[in-house]
């Protein structure tokens, strides 16, 4: 009956959760309108097109055009177009349009209100990348003439004017984000994956595990995600760094190749070493540095050197695809198979992205490479996590078997093998103490009270030694009833005090046992004048211990088993 009631409750909980979730979803979507509630949403949708009615005046003519449009201008001639600001303006109105590698100067009734890219002393480089030009419009600007002057050194952008809109600040943000909505969400997802990967690298460092593959994979993810956000214009809301937002697409093209090269070097297990991949990564590093220097000194723009960068990138990925294929199909390297699949997907989407970029006259980016990158990064993260768990298991197994090899089964302390292992690590025995200990009359205990009591006597000896010495040294069971303690950098008085405490603890244990229980000790410090090495010190400690054991000669045990 109770089981039946539990099943009914579980069923009610499942159905109740589903119903409540659907109700809440409906409430989020419809309750404001259905219940006629006031609208307190912070982002409005007050966006109006401002692409019609633009005039372009040439030699002895003036025509009206709608944007976007290519205007037939001379080689060194800027494009100058004009329009009249409408009477209906939203609160905090802004005129916005996308600049494609163009300098932008805006005037309202002849007064310059916006200028970007026209002053070479203020902006590095020969030309910009894509960015959103946003011009504030005051209420008193209604009916005035707005004039836009656009100029570019790039033939694909010369004479081009994109769509224009008038919007409030919040609606502009929503418009820019929604223009490439899926791509922006995907880019943010990739950046989050990159941060997770870098966090995994940092955590690995904290636990003394080198995981640079996570660092380089995370860097690649953040680079590609930022590359897309730069192209969509979202970065203009996140940073004021004009150089970064206007060059990110060009710079990230090179940096992504470098980070991928470092990731492959650190993470992909190859049957044979192939240095050419490292050489390609080095060439990309040099190319990136040279391109930035050429732009800085206004010799060539990064866009002018983009074909070389793309050739290096294509060579890099084709080379790695060939190498991965050889590893998989010739050497049956199964660990590379999933990386090959992921790399193939990424390269395929990257090729589509590049083709789309040039076919669309280099006006913008799509989400193809983002989708390929997301798939590749997810596959790579899964591979690295799988590799990490395998290595972790191997390490745990190794630590377990190593512990078993150097651990005494009866006491749980160090055994004879661990003792000699640690002795071998002592290169300078100066300052070391060796304490030899022996459980007295073990044969008497075994013969008269049984081996279980004999084992207990050994355990008691170890526990007493460990209680007093384990904080400053190491305790080992080196034989049946023989123990050794190694202590470093402790003065003799402290050792003597500890031994006296050990004797008191032994006496307390002896009171609780049905047999005589005592321990003999010998403690000496390494002395370079008489000891050749630490082994000679151990011999002297043994002699001391045997001297202590002489106190039992001629005595008989006090406790004997009761014979029924």
C-alpha positions as CSV (number, residue, x, y, z in Angstrom):
1,X,0.0,0.0,0.0
2,X,2.8,2.4,0.9
3,X,4.6,1.6,-2.4
4,X,1.4,2.4,-4.2
5,X,1.0,5.7,-2.4
6,X,4.6,6.7,-3.3
7,X,4.0,6.0,-7.0
8,X,0.8,8.1,-7.0
9,X,2.7,11.0,-5.3
10,X,5.5,10.8,-7.8
11,X,3.0,10.8,-10.7
12,X,1.3,13.9,-9.2
13,X,4.6,15.7,-8.8
14,X,5.6,15.0,-12.4
15,X,2.3,16.1,-13.9
16,X,2.1,19.1,-11.5
17,X,5.6,20.3,-12.5
18,X,4.7,20.0,-16.2
19,X,1.4,21.9,-15.8
20,X,3.0,24.7,-13.7
21,X,5.8,25.1,-16.2
22,X,3.4,25.5,-19.1
23,X,1.3,28.0,-17.1
24,X,4.4,30.1,-16.2
25,X,5.5,30.0,-19.8
26,X,2.1,31.2,-21.0
27,X,2.2,33.9,-18.3
28,X,5.6,35.2,-19.4
29,X,4.4,35.4,-23.0
30,X,0.8,36.7,-22.7
31,X,-0.2,37.9,-19.2
32,X,0.8,41.5,-19.8
33,X,-1.6,41.8,-22.8
34,X,-4.3,39.5,-21.5
35,X,-4.6,41.3,-18.2
36,X,-4.1,44.8,-19.7
37,X,-1.0,45.4,-17.4
38,X,1.2,48.4,-17.9
39,X,4.3,47.9,-20.1
40,X,7.5,48.4,-18.0
41,X,9.8,46.6,-20.5
42,X,13.2,48.4,-20.6
43,X,13.8,47.8,-24.3
44,X,11.4,49.3,-26.8
45,X,10.9,48.4,-30.4
46,X,10.7,52.0,-31.7
47,X,12.8,51.5,-34.9
48,X,11.9,53.2,-38.1
49,X,13.7,52.9,-41.5
50,X,15.6,56.0,-42.7
51,X,16.8,54.4,-45.9
52,X,14.5,56.3,-48.4
53,X,14.8,59.8,-49.8
54,X,18.6,60.1,-49.8
55,X,20.0,62.5,-52.4
56,X,23.3,62.2,-54.2
57,X,24.5,65.2,-56.2
58,X,27.0,64.8,-59.0
59,X,28.1,66.9,-61.9
60,X,25.0,68.9,-63.0
61,X,22.6,66.4,-61.5
62,X,20.9,65.5,-58.2
63,X,19.0,62.2,-57.7
64,X,17.2,60.5,-54.9
65,X,18.1,57.0,-53.8
66,X,17.0,54.3,-51.3
67,X,19.7,52.5,-49.3
68,X,21.5,50.2,-49.4
69,X,23.0,51.3,-52.7
70,X,26.3,51.5,-54.6
71,X,27.1,55.0,-55.9
72,X,29.3,55.4,-58.9
73,X,32.1,57.6,-57.6
74,X,35.6,58.3,-58.7
75,X,38.6,56.5,-57.3
76,X,39.6,59.1,-54.6
77,X,36.2,60.7,-54.3
78,X,34.2,60.3,-51.0
79,X,30.5,59.5,-51.1
80,X,28.4,62.4,-49.9
81,X,24.7,61.8,-49.4
82,X,22.0,63.9,-47.8
83,X,18.5,63.5,-46.3
84,X,16.0,65.4,-44.2
85,X,15.5,64.4,-40.6
86,X,11.8,63.5,-40.1
87,X,9.4,65.3,-37.7
88,X,8.5,62.1,-35.9
89,X,11.4,61.1,-33.6
90,X,11.5,58.7,-30.7
91,X,12.8,59.9,-27.3
92,X,16.6,59.9,-27.4
93,X,16.6,59.4,-31.2
94,X,19.7,58.1,-32.9
95,X,20.6,57.7,-36.6
96,X,22.4,54.4,-37.1
97,X,23.9,52.5,-40.0
98,X,26.6,50.0,-40.6
99,X,29.9,51.2,-41.9
100,X,31.8,48.7,-44.0
101,X,35.5,49.6,-43.8
102,X,34.6,53.3,-44.2
103,X,35.4,56.5,-42.5
104,X,32.3,58.4,-41.5
105,X,31.6,62.1,-41.1
106,X,28.1,63.3,-40.3
107,X,26.9,66.9,-40.4
108,X,23.5,68.4,-39.4
109,X,22.9,71.7,-41.2
110,X,26.6,72.0,-42.0
111,X,27.8,71.4,-38.4
112,X,29.9,68.3,-37.8
113,X,28.2,66.1,-35.2
114,X,30.1,62.8,-35.8
115,X,33.5,61.9,-37.2
116,X,35.2,58.5,-37.1
117,X,38.2,57.4,-39.1
118,X,38.9,60.6,-40.9
119,X,41.8,61.7,-38.7
120,X,44.8,59.4,-39.3
121,X,46.6,61.0,-36.3
122,X,44.0,59.6,-33.9
123,X,43.4,56.1,-35.4
124,X,46.0,53.6,-36.3
125,X,45.9,51.8,-39.6
126,X,44.8,52.5,-43.2
127,X,41.1,51.6,-42.8
128,X,38.6,50.3,-40.4
129,X,36.8,47.1,-40.2
130,X,32.9,47.0,-40.0
131,X,31.3,49.1,-37.2
132,X,28.0,50.7,-36.4
133,X,28.0,54.5,-36.8
134,X,25.5,56.0,-34.3
135,X,24.6,59.8,-34.5
136,X,22.6,61.5,-31.8
137,X,19.6,63.5,-33.0
138,X,18.2,66.3,-30.8
139,X,14.5,67.3,-30.9
140,X,15.4,70.6,-32.5
141,X,17.0,68.8,-35.4
142,X,13.6,68.0,-36.9
143,X,13.4,69.0,-40.6
144,X,17.2,69.8,-40.8
145,X,19.5,68.3,-43.4
146,X,21.8,65.5,-42.4
147,X,24.8,64.9,-44.6
148,X,26.9,61.7,-44.5
149,X,30.4,61.6,-46.0
150,X,31.7,58.0,-46.4
151,X,35.2,57.0,-47.7
152,X,37.1,53.7,-48.0
153,X,40.3,52.6,-49.6
154,X,38.7,49.2,-50.3
155,X,37.1,48.8,-53.7
156,X,34.3,46.6,-52.3
157,X,33.2,49.4,-49.9
158,X,33.9,52.5,-52.1
159,X,30.7,54.3,-52.9
160,X,28.6,51.9,-50.7
161,X,25.9,53.1,-48.2
162,X,24.1,50.6,-46.1
163,X,20.6,50.7,-44.6
164,X,19.9,53.5,-42.2
165,X,17.5,53.5,-39.3
166,X,16.3,55.9,-36.6
167,X,15.8,54.4,-33.2
168,X,16.0,55.1,-29.5
169,X,19.0,53.8,-27.5
170,X,17.4,50.6,-26.2
171,X,15.7,49.7,-29.4
172,X,19.0,50.2,-31.3
173,X,20.6,47.7,-28.9
174,X,17.8,45.2,-29.6
175,X,18.0,45.8,-33.3
176,X,21.7,45.3,-33.5
177,X,21.5,42.1,-31.4
178,X,18.5,40.7,-33.3
179,X,20.1,41.4,-36.7
180,X,22.4,38.4,-36.1
181,X,20.4,37.0,-33.2
182,X,21.2,33.3,-33.6
183,X,24.9,34.1,-34.4
184,X,25.2,36.3,-31.3
185,X,23.7,33.6,-29.1
186,X,26.0,31.1,-30.6
187,X,29.0,33.4,-30.1
188,X,28.2,33.9,-26.5
189,X,27.7,30.2,-26.0
190,X,31.2,29.6,-27.6
191,X,32.8,32.2,-25.3
192,X,31.2,30.6,-22.3
193,X,32.6,27.2,-23.4
194,X,36.0,28.9,-23.7
195,X,35.8,30.3,-20.2
196,X,34.8,26.9,-18.9
197,X,37.8,25.4,-20.7
198,X,40.2,28.0,-19.2
199,X,38.7,27.4,-15.8
200,X,39.4,23.7,-16.2
201,X,43.1,24.6,-17.0
202,X,43.3,26.8,-13.8
203,X,41.7,24.1,-11.7
204,X,44.2,21.6,-13.1
205,X,47.0,23.9,-12.1
206,X,45.6,24.1,-8.6
207,X,45.7,20.3,-8.4
208,X,49.2,20.1,-9.9
209,X,47.9,18.8,-13.3
210,X,49.2,20.5,-16.4
211,X,46.3,21.0,-18.8
212,X,47.5,23.6,-21.3
213,X,45.4,22.0,-23.9
214,X,42.3,23.4,-22.1
215,X,44.0,26.8,-22.0
216,X,44.6,26.9,-25.8
217,X,41.2,25.4,-26.6
218,X,39.5,28.0,-24.4
219,X,41.5,30.8,-26.0
220,X,40.4,29.6,-29.5
221,X,36.8,29.6,-28.4
222,X,36.9,33.1,-26.9
223,X,38.8,34.3,-30.0
224,X,36.2,33.0,-32.4
225,X,33.3,34.1,-30.3
226,X,34.8,37.6,-30.0
227,X,35.5,37.6,-33.7
228,X,31.8,37.2,-34.5
229,X,30.6,39.7,-31.8
230,X,33.0,42.2,-33.4
231,X,31.5,41.6,-36.8
232,X,27.9,42.0,-35.5
233,X,28.7,45.2,-33.7
234,X,27.9,43.9,-30.2
235,X,31.4,44.6,-28.9
236,X,30.7,48.3,-29.3
237,X,28.4,48.0,-26.4
238,X,30.9,46.1,-24.3
239,X,34.2,48.1,-24.7
240,X,35.3,51.6,-25.7
241,X,38.5,50.3,-27.2
242,X,38.1,51.5,-30.8
243,X,41.2,49.7,-32.1
244,X,40.0,46.4,-30.7
245,X,36.4,46.7,-31.9
246,X,37.5,47.8,-35.4
247,X,40.3,45.3,-35.9
248,X,39.1,42.3,-34.1
249,X,37.8,40.4,-37.1
250,X,41.2,40.8,-38.9
251,X,43.4,40.1,-35.8
252,X,41.4,37.1,-34.6
253,X,41.8,35.4,-38.0
254,X,45.5,35.1,-37.3
255,X,45.2,34.5,-33.6
256,X,42.7,31.7,-34.0
257,X,45.1,29.7,-36.2
258,X,47.9,30.2,-33.6
259,X,45.7,29.1,-30.7
260,X,44.5,26.0,-32.6
261,X,48.1,25.1,-33.5
262,X,49.1,25.2,-29.8
263,X,46.0,23.3,-28.8
264,X,46.8,20.5,-31.4
265,X,50.4,20.4,-30.2
266,X,49.4,20.0,-26.6
267,X,46.4,17.6,-26.9
268,X,46.5,15.4,-30.0
269,X,48.6,12.2,-29.4
270,X,50.6,11.5,-32.6
271,X,52.3,8.3,-33.5
272,X,55.1,10.2,-35.1
273,X,56.4,13.6,-34.4
274,X,55.8,16.1,-37.2
275,X,57.6,19.4,-36.8
276,X,56.0,21.1,-39.8
277,X,52.8,21.8,-37.8
278,X,54.9,23.8,-35.3
279,X,56.7,25.6,-38.2
280,X,53.3,26.6,-39.6
281,X,52.2,28.0,-36.2
282,X,55.5,29.9,-36.0
283,X,55.0,31.3,-39.5
284,X,51.5,32.5,-38.4
285,X,53.0,34.2,-35.3
286,X,55.5,36.0,-37.4
287,X,52.9,36.9,-40.1
288,X,50.6,38.4,-37.4
289,X,53.4,40.4,-35.9
290,X,54.6,41.7,-39.3
291,X,51.0,42.6,-40.3
292,X,50.4,44.6,-37.2
293,X,53.8,46.4,-37.6
294,X,53.0,47.2,-41.2
295,X,49.7,48.7,-40.2
296,X,51.2,50.6,-37.3
297,X,53.6,52.3,-39.6
298,X,50.9,52.9,-42.2
299,X,52.6,50.9,-44.9
300,X,49.9,48.3,-45.4
301,X,46.6,47.7,-43.7
302,X,45.8,44.3,-42.1
303,X,43.2,43.9,-44.7
304,X,45.8,44.3,-47.4
305,X,47.8,41.4,-46.0
306,X,44.7,39.3,-45.4
307,X,45.3,37.0,-48.4
308,X,48.6,35.8,-46.9
309,X,46.9,35.2,-43.6
310,X,44.2,33.2,-45.3
311,X,46.7,31.1,-47.2
312,X,48.6,30.3,-44.0
313,X,45.3,29.4,-42.3
314,X,44.2,27.2,-45.2
315,X,47.7,25.5,-45.3
316,X,47.6,24.9,-41.6
317,X,44.2,23.3,-41.5
318,X,44.7,21.2,-44.7
319,X,48.1,20.0,-43.3
320,X,46.5,18.9,-40.0
321,X,43.6,17.2,-41.8
322,X,46.1,15.2,-43.8
323,X,48.2,14.4,-40.7
324,X,45.1,13.3,-38.8
325,X,43.9,11.2,-41.7
326,X,47.3,9.4,-41.8
327,X,47.2,8.8,-38.1
328,X,43.7,7.3,-38.3
329,X,43.9,5.3,-41.5
330,X,47.6,4.3,-41.6
331,X,48.5,4.0,-37.9
332,X,44.9,3.2,-36.6
333,X,45.2,5.9,-34.0
334,X,41.7,5.9,-32.7
335,X,42.3,8.8,-30.4
336,X,42.7,11.1,-33.4
337,X,39.5,9.9,-35.2
338,X,37.1,12.2,-33.3
339,X,39.5,15.1,-33.7
340,X,39.6,14.5,-37.4
341,X,35.8,14.5,-37.6
342,X,35.6,17.7,-35.6
343,X,38.4,19.4,-37.6
344,X,36.7,18.4,-40.9
345,X,33.4,19.9,-39.8
346,X,35.2,23.1,-38.7
347,X,37.2,23.5,-41.9
348,X,34.1,22.7,-44.0
349,X,32.0,25.5,-42.3
350,X,35.1,27.8,-42.4
351,X,35.4,27.3,-46.2
352,X,31.7,28.1,-46.6
353,X,32.2,31.2,-44.4
354,X,35.1,32.5,-46.5
355,X,33.2,31.8,-49.8
356,X,30.2,33.6,-48.5
357,X,32.4,36.5,-47.4
358,X,33.9,37.1,-50.8
359,X,30.7,36.4,-52.7
360,X,28.9,39.0,-50.6
361,X,31.5,41.6,-51.6
362,X,33.2,41.3,-48.1
363,X,30.3,43.1,-46.5
364,X,29.7,41.0,-43.4
365,X,30.0,37.6,-41.8
366,X,27.5,34.8,-41.4
367,X,27.3,32.2,-38.6
368,X,28.7,29.3,-40.6
369,X,32.2,29.3,-39.0
370,X,30.5,29.8,-35.6
371,X,28.5,26.7,-36.0
372,X,31.5,24.7,-37.2
373,X,33.6,26.1,-34.3
374,X,30.8,25.3,-31.7
375,X,30.7,21.7,-33.0
376,X,34.5,21.3,-33.0
377,X,34.9,22.9,-29.5
378,X,32.2,20.7,-28.0
379,X,33.8,17.6,-29.5
380,X,37.2,18.7,-28.3
381,X,36.0,19.4,-24.8
382,X,34.4,16.0,-24.7
383,X,37.7,14.4,-25.9
384,X,39.7,16.3,-23.3
385,X,37.3,15.5,-20.5
386,X,37.4,11.8,-21.6
387,X,41.2,11.9,-21.7
388,X,41.2,13.6,-18.3
389,X,39.0,10.9,-16.7
390,X,41.2,8.2,-18.2
391,X,44.4,9.8,-16.9
392,X,42.8,10.4,-13.6
393,X,41.8,6.7,-13.3
394,X,45.3,5.6,-14.3
395,X,46.8,8.0,-11.8
396,X,44.5,6.7,-9.0
397,X,45.3,3.1,-9.9
398,X,49.0,3.9,-9.9
399,X,48.7,5.6,-6.6
400,X,46.7,2.7,-5.2
401,X,49.1,0.0,-6.3
402,X,52.1,2.2,-5.3
403,X,50.5,2.6,-1.8
404,X,49.9,-1.1,-1.6
405,X,53.5,-1.8,-2.6
406,X,54.9,0.5,0.1
407,X,52.3,0.0,2.8
408,X,52.4,-2.6,5.6
409,X,49.2,-4.6,5.4
410,X,48.9,-5.2,9.2
411,X,49.6,-1.7,10.6
412,X,48.8,0.5,7.6
413,X,52.1,2.3,7.9
414,X,55.2,2.2,5.7
415,X,56.7,-1.3,5.0
416,X,60.3,-2.4,4.4
417,X,60.1,-1.5,0.6
418,X,58.9,2.0,1.5
419,X,61.7,2.2,4.1
420,X,64.4,1.5,1.6
421,X,62.8,3.7,-1.0
422,X,62.8,6.7,1.3
423,X,66.3,5.9,2.5
424,X,67.5,6.0,-1.1
425,X,66.2,9.6,-1.4
426,X,68.5,10.8,1.4
427,X,71.5,12.4,-0.4
428,X,72.6,14.5,2.6
429,X,72.1,12.6,5.9
430,X,73.2,15.6,8.0
431,X,70.6,16.4,10.7
432,X,68.9,13.0,10.5
433,X,67.9,10.9,13.5
434,X,67.2,7.2,13.3
435,X,65.1,5.4,16.0
436,X,65.0,1.7,16.0
437,X,62.3,-0.1,17.9
438,X,61.4,-3.7,18.6
439,X,58.3,-5.3,20.2
440,X,59.6,-7.3,23.2
441,X,58.9,-11.0,23.7
442,X,56.7,-11.4,20.6
443,X,57.4,-15.2,20.5
444,X,56.1,-15.4,24.1
445,X,52.9,-13.6,23.2
446,X,52.3,-15.8,20.1
447,X,53.1,-19.1,21.8
448,X,51.0,-18.4,25.0
449,X,48.2,-16.1,23.8
450,X,47.9,-16.8,20.1
451,X,49.0,-15.0,16.9
452,X,46.0,-12.6,17.1
453,X,47.5,-11.2,20.3
454,X,50.9,-11.1,18.7
455,X,49.4,-9.1,15.8
456,X,47.8,-6.7,18.3
457,X,51.2,-6.2,20.0
458,X,52.7,-5.2,16.7
459,X,49.8,-2.9,15.9
460,X,50.1,-1.3,19.4
461,X,53.8,-0.7,18.9
462,X,53.2,1.0,15.5
463,X,50.3,3.2,16.9
464,X,52.4,4.3,19.9
465,X,55.3,5.2,17.6
466,X,53.1,6.9,15.1
467,X,51.2,8.9,17.7
468,X,54.5,10.5,18.9
469,X,56.7,10.5,15.8
470,X,54.5,10.9,12.7
471,X,54.2,14.7,13.0
472,X,58.0,15.0,12.7
473,X,59.1,11.9,10.9
474,X,58.1,8.6,9.2
475,X,57.5,5.2,10.9
476,X,58.1,1.9,9.1
477,X,57.6,-1.7,10.0
478,X,60.8,-3.2,8.6
479,X,60.4,-6.8,10.0
480,X,58.1,-9.0,12.0
481,X,58.4,-7.0,15.3
482,X,61.0,-4.5,14.1
483,X,60.3,-0.8,13.5
484,X,62.3,2.1,12.2
485,X,61.7,5.8,12.6
486,X,63.4,8.5,10.4
487,X,63.4,12.0,11.7
488,X,65.0,15.1,10.2
489,X,66.2,18.4,11.8
490,X,65.0,17.7,15.4
491,X,67.2,18.3,18.4
492,X,68.3,15.4,20.7
493,X,66.4,16.7,23.7
494,X,63.1,16.6,21.8
495,X,63.8,13.0,20.7
496,X,64.6,12.0,24.3
497,X,61.3,13.6,25.5
498,X,59.3,11.8,22.8
499,X,60.9,8.5,23.7
500,X,60.0,9.0,27.3
501,X,56.4,9.8,26.3
502,X,56.4,6.6,24.1
503,X,57.5,4.6,27.1
504,X,54.7,6.0,29.2
505,X,52.2,5.3,26.4
506,X,53.6,1.7,26.2
507,X,53.0,1.3,29.9
508,X,49.4,2.5,29.6
509,X,48.8,0.0,26.8
510,X,50.5,-2.8,28.8
511,X,48.0,-2.3,31.6
512,X,45.1,-3.1,29.3
513,X,46.7,-6.2,27.7
514,X,46.5,-9.8,29.1
515,X,50.2,-10.3,28.2
516,X,53.4,-8.5,29.0
517,X,53.8,-5.6,26.5
518,X,57.0,-3.5,26.2
519,X,59.1,-1.9,23.5
520,X,62.9,-1.5,23.2
521,X,64.4,1.6,21.7
522,X,67.7,2.8,20.2
523,X,68.0,6.4,18.9
524,X,71.1,8.0,17.3
525,X,71.9,11.0,15.2
526,X,74.0,10.9,12.0
527,X,77.5,11.8,12.8
528,X,79.8,12.4,9.8
529,X,82.9,11.7,11.9
530,X,81.9,8.1,12.5
531,X,79.1,7.3,10.0
532,X,80.0,6.7,6.4
533,X,76.4,7.1,5.4
534,X,72.9,6.8,6.8
535,X,73.1,3.0,6.8
536,X,76.0,3.3,9.4
537,X,73.7,5.4,11.6
538,X,71.0,2.7,11.3
539,X,73.5,0.1,12.5
540,X,74.4,2.2,15.5
541,X,70.7,2.7,16.3
542,X,70.3,-1.1,16.2
543,X,73.1,-1.6,18.7
544,X,71.5,0.9,21.0
545,X,68.2,-0.9,20.7
546,X,69.8,-4.2,21.5
547,X,71.5,-2.6,24.5
548,X,68.1,-1.5,25.7
549,X,66.7,-5.0,25.2
550,X,69.4,-6.4,27.6
551,X,67.2,-5.1,30.5
552,X,64.9,-8.1,29.9
553,X,67.7,-10.8,30.3
554,X,67.1,-13.0,33.3
555,X,63.6,-11.9,33.7
556,X,60.4,-13.8,33.1
557,X,57.0,-12.6,31.9
558,X,54.6,-11.5,34.6
559,X,51.4,-12.4,32.8
560,X,50.7,-16.0,31.7
561,X,47.5,-17.5,30.4
562,X,45.1,-19.0,32.9
563,X,45.0,-22.8,32.4
564,X,41.5,-24.2,33.0
